[in-house]
Amino acid sequence: MEAPLYPDFPLDPTAPVGGQLAFWVGPRHLAGDDSRLYDAVADTLSALGWTSLTIVRGRHEPDEAPEDREVLRSTVLHISPDDLRWAQWSLADEPFHLGDLPIAWQISARADTSSPLAQWSAYFTSDVPGEAIADFLVALDARDQPAVPLAGPEQVLDAVAAHGWLRDIDQPEAAATDPTFTSHLSFGEVPPLIQDADPRALTTEADKAGPAGWQAWAEPALGAPCLWAVSFGVSVPHDLVAAFAASLSSTAPVLRRVLPEATRERLLRAPAI
């Protein structure tokens, strides 16, 4: 069982005397997004040289001051310099849900600029550790051809197994879980509405299994709501999923000021001095 390194320190680092406390916490896959998932990912995209565009929808009455304008929805789109990949912050724009959680980031790529359609998309809800999404984006940005597969699915499970995750007894080549059986990684049929250029994703009959893709999620307790969920389209290259999986399962601690209510008792934590 995991326990606090410093049990005498407040469990809620958001309201200590004298200001916020920061903690180094682990395991990463249960550490949440520190309530700054947009900033964590956007900072990475900015460092990579991606351009950001903001679309704001709202009502503006005549003679109304700008600060009084009613903003209805807002979307932030980040586009790579070669226009082959993009990341959309959709949490403020009525996103659809994954595992009963709203999608926060949708990341997509296409083979060339002649087509406006994405070759594949990946979806991340809130409370996915920002470090894992950032590492996925760094790997995506480093690719010359973001839509071309370079490795097989075994690379994904090898990435988490190297950090102590356990392969599923019944599906050792398709699923793994962390040692506390809280977070899971599985290769199987993707949920509905996951966008992908693979034609099988649209033509699969209702009574037949669709094409397989990677899914990941954290379930703090059996039957409890998920802390976070991730879905990768069928055509997402396995080496990119492996980059995400390696970061998600990393044993390196992460800096946090806000701990998820559902997992804070499971986290090892030490004050960041």
Sequence and secondary structure as in RCSB ss.txt:
>XXXX:A:sequence
MEAPLYPDFPLDPTAPVGGQLAFWVGPRHLAGDDSRLYDAVADTLSALGWTSLTIVRGRHEPDEAPEDREVLRST
VLHISPDDLRWAQWSLADEPFHLGDLPIAWQISARADTSSPLAQWSAYFTSDVPGEAIADFLVALDARDQPAVPL
AGPEQVLDAVAAHGWLRDIDQPEAAATDPTFTSHLSFGEVPPLIQDADPRALTTEADKAGPAGWQAWAEPALGAP
CLWAVSFGVSVPHDLVAAFAASLSSTAPVLRRVLPEATRERLLRAPAI
>XXXX:A:secstr
    SSTTS S TTS TTS   EEEE GGGS  TT HHHHHHHHHHHTT EEEEEEEEE  TT  GGG EEEEEE
EEEE TTSSEEEEE TTS   EETTEEEEEEEEE S TT  S SEEEEEETTS HHHHHHHHHHHHH SSTTS  
S THHHHHHHHTTT EE SS TTTEEE TTS EEEEEEE  TT  BS THHHH  TTS   EEEEEEE SSTTS 
 SEEEEE TTS HHHHHHHHHHHT  S EEESS  TTTGGG EEEE  
